[in-house]
Amino acid sequence: MGVWKPQRPGGERLTDRVAVPGRQQLRGCLAAMAFCALITLPVQWLLPPIEPANLIMVYLLAVMLVALFYGRWPSVLSAIINVASFDAFFVQPRGSLAVDDLEYLVTFAVMLIVGLTVGNLTAGVRYQAHVARLREQRARRLYAMSKALSQAMTQQEIAATALHFIDDAFTAKTRLYLQRNDDIVDMTPAAADGGLPVDPAIIRWSFDRAIPAGLGTDTLPDLAYQLYPLQVDRRRLGVLAIQPRSARDLLMPEQRRLLETCTVLTAGALERFALADRAEQARLAAEGERLRNALLSALSHDLRTPLTVLCGQAEILALDLAAAASPHAGQADDIRRQALDTTRLVNNLLDMARLQSGGVSIHPSWQSLEEIFGSVLRLMRASVGPHRVRVDLPDPALLVECDGILLERVLINLLENAVKYAGPEADIVLRARTRPGWLEVTVADTGPGIAPGAEKTIFAKFARGRPESSIAGVGLGLAICRAIIEIHHGRIWADNAPAGGACFHFTLPLTAPPEMAPPEET
């Protein structure tokens, strides 16, 4: 995509016509004297005598023409010298400013007032038309700039379009610096590099504080350029450096408003590009997540049946070999354990896919926490091995409203995680505490603990406490725990104990159990 290049009607720039320069005022004064001479001399010596009333109208016409073409102050001079010429050449005694008839004083006053009024009004209309033309030209340029920025697809195209417009509008050297990660990168195209030297420290200062610096500001006003930060809703995007042809191009209010509008358009285009990029990344991530869940679900279903058959046959084989006192009974038992581990892995994949797709619904009922702990420990008896699991349950009669099967799955996953990562010599504590409205369950160990900064990431899918490790697993156990606890409207988190070791906590809403009706007497 090409970069939009603004057209200049008649080769004129916006900064060339903001105010009437002093040279043009001098030309206006010379024109006022020339008009006065062209009226006075022919009437005095060449033409037939003209009535004073008609001559006054000709003088007023000259004042209006000077005001129309040259502005207010030349028209004031024209009105004064026209009154003086009329008095000196056409009122007795001629050749002097003296007046024999005092009635002419009224004529002079009216002529001067009318001339000044007509000149003022004409100059005002001329100025308003001039401002309207400038505003229309600015609006046309800004519209073209916004249209070109809306079509830019990359940051480089946005920077090139914005800098080309600003350079053309202000006859300036420009540079554009944008934020990338934690750095401020110069995005000025090579073709637009006007050799503007900018101090990186000042750029960083202006960007961090979102405050203009340099020419015309309170910070380093002696610099030849100005730094203007780009931001949208207090979100900093970059810094524009501009060095105009003359300082007045940035100090006039109209030009400052034009520069602010240009920076707002540029910042809006950059923000649009960032939002579009984030939306595309989110769409790709959602699509990848959907495909991954579909793959996990299909793979889990296809592997579940053959693994179930393999586990059953391995267990039968191990029993038969053990009954026959075969030396291969231990190998058969190893096959059975590996098949069970693979089955557990496939179940985790299937459960994760179901939880992500919303296919799991809970069936809460009042459960005894002591019975849930006991059931989990019986199921984990073979896996715990030499680990010592200590249960800390202050109230054995504590009831909690939950899905018992899912809560057992959470505790099993947490205990398996502790067994894997705590080490063979570590102790494990299964603790429950109540506080107003909540039940908090903790699985703590005395192992090496969690790596710093990994307390939140370990609950993500396929995240492991030790990525490079010989410990079996794919990192789904804790993700399943988090999904189940969130379905129960609870919260799960992990931290390190002050004395060492990892602690996994989760909370469940705790409500008052229903009252038990007393047994009826027979």
C-alpha positions in Angstrom: 0.0 0.0 0.0 1.4 3.4 -0.9 1.7 6.3 1.4 -0.8 9.1 0.9 0.8 12.4 -0.3 -1.3 15.5 0.4 -1.8 17.9 -2.5 -1.0 21.6 -2.2 -3.4 23.8 -4.1 -1.3 26.4 -5.9 1.9 25.3 -4.2 0.8 27.0 -1.0 1.3 25.6 2.5 -0.9 26.2 5.5 1.8 28.0 7.4 2.3 30.5 4.5 -1.1 32.2 5.1 -1.8 32.2 8.8 -1.2 35.9 9.4 -0.6 39.0 7.2 3.2 39.6 7.3 4.8 43.0 7.8 6.0 43.2 4.2 2.4 42.9 3.0 1.3 45.7 5.3 4.0 47.9 3.8 2.7 47.2 0.4 -0.8 48.1 1.6 0.4 51.5 2.9 2.1 52.2 -0.5 -1.1 51.1 -2.3 -3.2 53.5 -0.1 -0.9 56.4 -1.0 -1.0 55.4 -4.7 -4.8 55.2 -4.7 -5.0 58.7 -3.1 -2.6 60.1 -5.7 -4.5 58.5 -8.6 -7.7 60.1 -7.4 -6.4 63.5 -6.3 -4.1 64.5 -9.1 -6.4 63.8 -12.2 -9.3 65.5 -10.5 -7.1 68.5 -9.5 -5.4 69.1 -12.8 -6.8 66.9 -15.6 -10.5 66.2 -15.3 -13.4 68.7 -15.1 -14.4 69.8 -11.6 -16.3 67.1 -9.7 -18.9 67.8 -7.0 -17.4 67.3 -3.4 -20.0 64.7 -2.5 -19.1 62.6 -5.5 -15.4 63.0 -4.8 -16.0 61.8 -1.2 -17.6 58.7 -2.5 -14.6 58.0 -4.8 -12.3 58.4 -1.8 -14.4 55.9 0.2 -14.2 53.5 -2.6 -10.4 53.7 -2.4 -10.5 53.0 1.3 -12.7 49.9 0.7 -10.4 48.6 -2.0 -7.3 48.9 0.2 -9.1 47.2 3.1 -10.3 44.4 0.7 -6.8 43.6 -0.6 -4.4 44.6 2.2 -6.2 44.5 5.5 -7.2 46.8 8.3 -4.2 49.1 9.1 -3.5 50.1 5.4 -7.2 51.0 5.2 -6.9 53.2 8.3 -4.0 55.0 6.6 -6.0 55.3 3.4 -8.9 57.0 5.2 -6.7 59.5 7.0 -4.6 60.6 3.9 -7.8 60.7 1.8 -9.4 63.1 4.3 -6.2 65.2 4.3 -6.0 65.3 0.5 -9.6 66.3 0.2 -9.0 69.2 2.7 -5.8 70.3 1.1 -6.8 70.2 -2.5 -10.5 70.7 -2.7 -11.5 72.9 0.3 -10.8 76.6 0.5 -8.1 77.8 1.2 -6.4 75.2 -1.1 -2.9 74.1 -0.4 -3.3 74.0 3.4 -5.2 72.1 6.0 -7.0 75.3 7.2 -10.8 75.6 6.7 -12.7 78.7 6.0 -16.1 77.1 6.3 -16.5 75.3 9.6 -19.2 73.1 8.1 -16.5 71.1 6.4 -15.3 70.0 9.8 -18.5 67.9 10.0 -17.8 66.6 6.5 -14.3 65.6 7.4 -15.4 63.9 10.6 -18.2 62.0 8.8 -15.8 61.1 5.9 -13.2 59.8 8.4 -15.7 57.8 10.5 -17.3 56.3 7.4 -14.0 55.5 5.9 -12.7 53.8 9.0 -16.0 51.9 9.5 -16.1 50.7 5.9 -12.4 49.8 6.0 -12.9 47.9 9.3 -15.9 46.0 8.0 -14.2 45.1 4.7 -11.0 44.0 6.4 -13.1 41.9 8.9 -15.0 40.2 6.0 -11.7 39.6 4.2 -10.1 38.1 7.4 -13.1 35.9 8.0 -13.1 34.6 4.4 -9.3 34.0 4.8 -9.8 32.0 8.0 -12.7 30.1 6.4 -10.5 29.1 3.5 -7.8 28.0 5.8 -10.2 25.9 8.0 -11.7 24.3 4.9 -8.2 23.5 3.7 -7.3 22.0 7.1 -10.5 20.0 7.2 -9.9 18.6 3.7 -6.3 17.7 4.6 -7.3 16.1 7.9 -10.1 14.1 6.2 -7.6 12.8 3.7 -5.1 12.0 6.4 -7.7 10.1 8.5 -8.8 8.2 5.4 -5.2 7.2 4.6 -4.5 6.2 8.2 -7.6 4.0 8.2 -6.3 2.1 5.3 -2.8 1.6 6.8 -2.2 -2.0 7.8 1.1 -1.8 9.7 2.8 0.5 12.1 5.3 1.4 9.4 2.5 2.6 7.1 0.8 4.6 9.8 4.1 6.3 10.7 5.0 7.1 7.1 1.5 8.5 6.4 1.4 10.7 9.5 4.9 12.0 9.1 4.4 12.9 5.4 1.3 14.9 6.2 2.8 16.7 9.2 6.0 17.5 7.2 3.9 19.0 4.4 1.5 20.9 6.6 4.2 22.5 8.8 7.3 22.5 6.5 9.1 20.7 9.3 11.5 18.0 10.1 9.8 15.2 11.9 10.5 11.9 13.7 8.1 9.4 15.2 9.0 7.1 18.1 6.7 4.3 19.2 6.7 1.9 22.1 7.6 -1.7 21.5 7.6 -3.8 24.7 9.7 -1.6 27.0 11.7 0.2 24.4 11.1 3.4 22.4 11.8 2.6 18.7 12.3 5.1 15.9 9.7 4.4 13.3 10.7 7.2 10.9 11.0 5.9 7.3 14.4 6.4 5.7 12.9 8.5 2.9 11.3 10.9 5.6 14.5 11.2 7.7 15.3 14.9 7.6 18.4 14.6 9.8 16.6 15.8 13.0 18.9 15.1 16.0 16.9 14.1 19.1 18.2 13.3 22.5 16.9 9.8 23.6 16.8 10.9 27.3 14.4 13.7 26.5 12.2 11.3 24.5 12.1 8.9 27.4 11.3 11.7 29.8 8.4 13.0 27.6 7.1 9.5 27.0 7.1 8.4 30.7 5.3 11.6 31.9 3.1 12.2 28.8 4.2 15.8 28.8 5.3 17.9 25.8 8.9 19.1 25.9 11.2 21.4 23.9 10.2 24.4 21.8 7.3 26.4 23.2 6.9 24.4 26.4 8.0 24.8 30.0 10.6 22.0 29.7 13.8 22.8 27.8 12.2 25.7 25.8 15.5 26.5 24.2 15.5 23.4 22.0 14.9 23.8 18.3 12.3 21.0 18.2 9.2 20.0 20.2 8.3 16.6 21.5 4.7 15.8 21.6 3.5 12.5 23.3 0.9 10.3 21.6 -1.6 8.7 24.0 -5.2 7.3 24.0 -7.2 7.2 27.2 -3.9 7.7 29.2 -2.3 4.8 27.4 1.0 6.0 26.1 1.9 5.0 22.5 4.9 7.0 21.4 6.4 10.5 20.9 6.4 12.8 17.9 9.4 15.1 17.4 8.9 18.1 15.1 11.3 20.9 14.2 9.3 23.6 12.2 10.8 26.0 9.7 10.1 28.9 12.1 9.2 28.9 15.8 6.0 30.8 15.1 4.6 27.9 13.2 4.1 26.0 16.5 3.4 28.9 18.8 0.2 30.2 17.1 -3.0 28.7 18.5 -4.4 27.6 15.1 -1.2 25.7 14.4 -1.1 24.1 17.8 -4.6 22.9 17.4 -3.7 21.5 14.0 -0.7 19.6 15.5 -2.9 18.2 18.3 -5.4 17.0 15.8 -2.7 15.3 13.8 -1.3 13.6 16.8 -4.8 12.5 17.9 -5.5 10.9 14.5 -2.1 9.2 14.5 -2.7 7.9 18.1 -6.1 6.6 17.1 -4.7 4.8 14.1 -2.0 3.2 16.3 -4.6 2.2 18.9 -6.8 0.7 16.1 -3.9 -1.3 14.9 -3.1 -2.6 18.4 -6.7 -3.5 19.1 -7.0 -5.3 15.7 -3.8 -7.2 16.5 -5.0 -8.2 19.9 -8.3 -9.3 18.5 -6.6 -11.5 15.9 -4.4 -13.0 18.5 -7.4 -13.8 20.7 -9.2 -15.3 17.8 -6.3 -17.5 16.9 -5.9 -18.5 20.5 -9.6 -19.4 20.8 -9.4 -21.4 17.6 -6.3 -23.2 18.7 -8.0 -24.0 22.1 -11.1 -25.3 20.4 -9.1 -27.6 18.1 -6.9 -28.8 21.0 -10.0 -29.6 23.1 -11.6 -31.4 20.2 -8.3 -33.4 19.6 -8.1 -34.3 23.4 -11.7 -35.4 23.5 -11.4 -37.6 20.4 -8.0 -39.0 21.5 -9.3 -39.8 25.0 -12.4 -41.6 23.7 -10.3 -43.7 21.2 -7.8 -44.7 23.9 -10.1 -45.4 26.8 -11.5 -48.7 25.6 -8.2 -50.4 24.6 -6.6 -49.2 27.8 -9.4 -50.6 29.9 -9.0 -54.0 28.2 -5.2 -53.8 28.6 -5.6 -53.1 32.4 -8.0 -56.0 32.8 -5.9 -58.5 30.9 -2.7 -57.3 32.7 -4.3 -57.8 36.1 -5.5 -61.3 35.1 -2.1 -62.2 33.7 -0.4 -61.0 36.9 -2.7 -63.0 39.1 -2.2 -66.2 37.0 1.6 -65.8 37.0 1.6 -65.1 40.7 -0.6 -68.3 41.4 1.8 -70.3 39.2 4.8 -68.9 41.1 6.2 -67.7 37.8 9.3 -65.5 37.8 7.6 -63.2 35.3 4.8 -62.2 37.8 6.6 -59.0 38.7 6.9 -57.9 35.0 3.2 -58.5 34.6 2.5 -56.4 37.6 4.7 -53.6 36.1 2.6 -53.8 33.0 -0.6 -53.4 35.0 0.7 -50.3 36.9 1.9 -48.6 33.7 -1.5 -49.3 32.1 -3.2 -47.8 35.1 -1.0 -44.7 34.9 -1.8 -44.3 31.2 -5.5 -44.8 31.9 -5.3 -42.1 34.6 -3.6 -39.8 32.0 -6.3 -40.4 29.4 -9.0 -39.8 32.0 -7.4 -36.4 32.8 -7.4 -35.5 29.1 -11.0 -36.5 28.8 -12.0 -34.7 31.9 -10.2 -31.5 30.9 -11.9 -31.6 27.5 -15.3 -32.0 29.1 -14.7 -29.2 31.7 -13.5 -26.8 29.0 -16.5 -27.6 26.8 -19.0 -27.1 29.6 -20.1 -30.8 29.5 -19.7 -31.3 33.2 -22.5 -30.5 35.6 -22.3 -30.9 39.4 -24.7 -32.8 41.6 -24.3 -31.2 45.0 -25.4 -33.0 48.1 -24.5 -33.0 51.8 -21.3 -35.0 52.3 -19.2 -35.8 55.3 -15.8 -34.4 54.9 -14.3 -37.2 57.1 -15.7 -39.8 54.7 -14.4 -38.0 51.7 -10.9 -37.8 53.2 -11.1 -41.5 54.1 -12.2 -42.6 50.7 -9.3 -40.6 49.1 -6.7 -42.1 51.4 -8.0 -45.6 50.6 -7.7 -45.0 46.9 -4.3 -43.4 47.3 -2.9 -46.2 49.6 -0.9 -47.8 46.8 0.4 -44.5 45.4 1.5 -42.9 48.7 4.0 -45.6 49.5 6.5 -44.5 52.1 4.9 -41.0 52.4 3.2 -40.3 55.7 -0.1 -38.5 55.3 -1.4 -36.8 58.4 -5.0 -35.7 58.5 -6.0 -32.6 60.5 -9.8 -32.4 60.8 -10.9 -30.6 63.9 -14.6 -31.5 63.5 -15.2 -35.1 62.3 -19.0 -34.3 61.9 -18.3 -31.5 59.5 -20.7 -31.5 56.5 -20.2 -29.7 53.2 -22.5 -29.3 50.2 -20.6 -30.4 47.1 -20.3 -33.1 44.4 -18.5 -35.8 46.3 -17.0 -37.5 43.3 -15.5 -34.3 41.9 -14.2 -33.2 45.3 -12.5 -36.6 45.7 -10.9 -36.1 42.2 -9.5 -32.7 43.4 -8.0 -34.2 46.5 -6.5 -37.2 44.6 -4.9 -34.9 42.1 -3.4 -32.7 44.8 -2.1 -35.7 46.7 -0.6 -37.2 43.6 1.1 -33.9 42.9 2.6 -33.8 46.4 3.8 -37.4 46.1 5.5 -36.7 42.7 7.3 -33.4 43.6 7.8 -33.5 47.4 10.3 -36.4 47.4 10.3 -39.8 49.2 11.2 -38.4 52.6 8.6 -35.6 52.7 5.6 -35.6 54.9 2.1 -34.6 53.7 -0.6 -32.9 55.7 -4.3 -32.9 54.7 -5.9 -30.1 56.7 -9.4 -28.6 56.9 -10.4 -25.3 58.5 -13.6 -23.4 58.7 -14.1 -19.6 58.7 -17.3 -17.5 58.4 -19.0 -18.7 55.2 -16.1 -20.8 53.9 -14.4 -24.1 54.2 -10.7 -24.1 53.5 -8.8 -27.4 52.7 -5.0 -27.5 52.5 -2.7 -30.1 51.1 0.8 -29.3 52.4 4.2 -31.1 52.1 7.7 -30.6 53.4 9.3 -30.9 50.0 11.4 -28.3 48.0 8.4 -26.1 47.4 7.2 -24.1 44.3 9.6 -22.2 42.2 9.3 -18.4 42.6 6.8 -16.8 40.2 5.2 -20.2 39.4 2.4 -20.0 42.0 -0.2 -19.0 39.4 1.1 -20.5 36.2 1.1 -24.1 37.5 -2.7 -24.1 37.4 -2.6 -23.6 33.6 -3.1 -26.5 31.2 0.0 -28.4 30.3 2.0 -26.4 32.9 4.4 -28.3 35.1 6.3 -27.4 38.2 9.5 -28.7 36.6 9.4 -28.6 32.8 12.6 -30.6 32.3 12.0 -33.5 34.6 11.7 -37.3 34.5 8.5 -37.2 36.6 5.6 -38.6 34.6 2.6 -36.4 33.7 1.5 -33.7 31.2 0.4 -30.9 33.6 -3.3 -31.4 33.6 -4.0 -32.4 37.2 -3.9 -28.9 38.8 -5.8 -27.4 35.8 -8.6 -30.0 36.5 -8.6 -29.0 40.2 -9.0 -25.4 39.3 -11.9 -26.1 36.9 -13.7 -28.2 39.5 -13.3 -25.7 42.3 -14.5 -22.9 40.1 -17.6 -24.9 39.2 -18.3 -25.1 42.9 -17.9 -21.3 43.2 -14.7 -21.6 45.2 -11.1 -20.5 44.8 -7.8 -22.4 44.6 -4.3 -21.1 45.0 -0.8 -22.3 45.9 2.1 -20.8 48.0 5.2 -21.9 49.9 5.0 -22.5 53.6 7.3 -20.3 55.8 9.2 -23.4 57.0 9.5 -24.8 53.5 7.4 -27.0 51.3 4.5 -26.4 49.0 0.9 -25.6 50.2 -2.2 -26.0 47.9 -5.4 -24.4 49.3 -8.9 -24.3 48.0 -12.1 -22.9 49.5 -15.7 -24.0 49.2 -18.9 -22.1 50.2 -20.0 -23.3 53.6 -23.7 -23.1 54.5 -25.7 -24.4 57.4 -26.7 -28.0 57.0 -30.4 -28.9 57.1 -31.8 -29.8 60.5 -32.3 -33.6 61.2 -35.8 -34.5 62.2 -35.9 -36.5 65.5 -36.8 -40.2 65.1 -40.5 -41.1 65.7 -41.3 -43.2 68.7 -43.0 -46.5 68.1 
